[in-house]
């Protein structure tokens, strides 16, 4: 399975490199729409592949952030259940110690 994963990653890396080499021409990226461009002219010339890679990177980061926020309730519930399990484990240990004192009903727990 690990070999398949490495092969797929290598293919993706090769595709990204080929995309970058094929799209080296400069493009002008304007950061404001045309009417606002007269007030504050903000534009930059970058290679076309860089625009695509930055868009992919921003999309991945936003996706990871939204997924982390969406899973918050599950992490909170897991922490709560973990605390509850620890509390029940301590209670069971106390009960087992008390059962060694001679109570036959509590000895059945062992």
C-alpha angles and dihedrals in degrees: 000000000000091000091053090050092051092048091051091048090050091051091050091048092050090049091051092049092048090049091051094049093047094049105046096127117116121251129187114240113198113201096199131048119259098265092050092043091079092058096048117007108210116167135138135191115228136158114274095238090056091057090053095046093048090050091051092047093049090048092051093048092049090047092052092048094049091046091050090051092046092052094050094098091052093050090049091050091048091052090049092050090048091054090047092051091049091050092050091048091053090047091051091050091052090049092050091051090050091049092060088066090076109276107140096199093054090045088067089070090068 
